Amino acid sequence: MSFKPYARPDVRDSDIDAVVEVLKSQFLTTGPKVPELEAFFSKIVGVQEAVACSNGTTALHLASLALGLKPGDKVIVPALTFLATANVVRMCGADVVFCDVDPDTGIMRLEDLQKTAELTGQGVVAVYPVHIGGHCADMKAISAYARKRGWKIVEDACHALGGSNHGHSVGACAYSDFACFSLHAVKSFTSCEGGVVTTNDPAMAERMRRLRNHGISRSEEAGPLRYEMHELGFNYRLSDVHAALALSQLERLDEVAKRRAEIVECYRQELNGIADAVCSVKPTLHGVPLLHLFQLLIDFEKLGLARDAVAQTLAKKGVGTQVHYQPVCDQPYYKKRYGVADVPGARRFYKRVLALPLYASLTEVEVKQVVQAVKETFIY
Ligand SMILES: Cc1ncc(COP(=O)(O)O)c(C=O)c1O
């Protein structure tokens, strides 16, 4: 039985042809494919501006820079996320305030945000909700609360491309200032490495385009041979090679969404409640997700099992698994800076979570093999 990793890039001949076409062309770095990707991306998510960049982390960093985050500012970040969501705040010199999440979804709720805000007091300037696995935070409720306080909102949508929230596509920024996406190889759509920030603020988009290219601006008056730098920027550019791959992948968004949803439905029907203390992550109710991850919640303590041993058993049966994520506040860097955070929901989610293989090229037979392997592991 072949090994099925928890995620696998779905690269087809049409993707390879699109990349080869760019390799044979004049532009390998930023050429026509990057603005083409930006235009296509903004069309599919229904937003004014999409700014392509080198990865999801730089997308979050560009959004944070555009917000003007600075030392002394505080940003509320869910404790259960990938390191990058918090790290970009520190990269701007601002401080992270970790917020708890729902123990059954891993998502920050309004009540978690309210509690953190009350305990934190002054200095909060922004909140960064994260759509873990593709399940969306309740952006309508979070945005109403944040806007009243004058906070900015950056969605970490790195897992959530193709989903919707309160009737708006994720990335439409109906309830946020920016949404940030990753096109990393494990995501539902990839450019190998890549990222996109969306916004409805054209001035902010322009600023992020400058910041991704060393802070350089050009003008018609100065002519093509001169450029100026007014603020410190970075090399966070995406290449045309990567953009061509992303464009080719995004053309089959609906097909991939449908296939992933079928697999998720099959897993849910077959695996929910197969043993006392095993269930799938509860879907959040305010949108239709395109799931990046299929995550089981397993009360390993109750079952008297160790997660590492279960992962090894499943691996021997050909099933790859992964854990998303260790609470970021428990990383030595953050513990040293902020002490031990009070986030019981994030710790309870982390202790139980395990992602199973989910990718569009998973066949019916392979889905059945995964289901069988999981059942054999938990039903004695
Ligand atoms: C929730 C979340 N945010 C941000 C990132 C960073 O994206 P990238 O790896 O493209 O830099 C990731 C990557 O896995 C992620 O899972």
The ligand as a Tripos MOL2 file, in Angstrom:
@<TRIPOS>MOLECULE
LIG
   16    16     1     0     0
SMALL
NO_CHARGES

@<TRIPOS>ATOM
      1 C1         -1.6740   29.7540    9.6440 C.3       1 LIG1
      2 C2         -0.4370   30.0640    8.8530 C.ar      1 LIG1
      3 N1         -0.0170   31.3170    8.7620 N.ar      1 LIG1
      4 C3          1.0770   31.6500    8.0470 C.ar      1 LIG1
      5 C4          1.8260   30.7180    7.3980 C.ar      1 LIG1
      6 C5          3.0600   31.1020    6.6500 C.3       1 LIG1
      7 O1          2.9700   30.7800    5.2880 O.3       1 LIG1
      8 P1          4.2980   30.4500    4.4330 P.3       1 LIG1
      9 O2          4.7710   29.1040    4.8450 O.co2     1 LIG1
     10 O3          3.8140   30.5020    3.0210 O.co2     1 LIG1
     11 O4          5.2760   31.5220    4.7560 O.co2     1 LIG1
     12 C6          1.4390   29.3780    7.4780 C.ar      1 LIG1
     13 C7          2.2250   28.3330    6.8000 C.2       1 LIG1
     14 O5          2.0910   27.1780    6.9680 O.2       1 LIG1
     15 C8          0.2870   29.0440    8.2260 C.ar      1 LIG1
     16 O6         -0.0870   27.7660    8.3460 O.3       1 LIG1
@<TRIPOS>BOND
     1     1     2 1
     2     2     3 ar
     3     2    15 ar
     4     3     4 ar
     5     4     5 ar
     6     5     6 1
     7     5    12 ar
     8     6     7 1
     9     7     8 1
    10     8     9 2
    11     8    10 1
    12     8    11 1
    13    12    13 1
    14    12    15 ar
    15    13    14 2
    16    15    16 1
@<TRIPOS>SUBSTRUCTURE
     1 LIG1         1 GROUP 0 **** ****
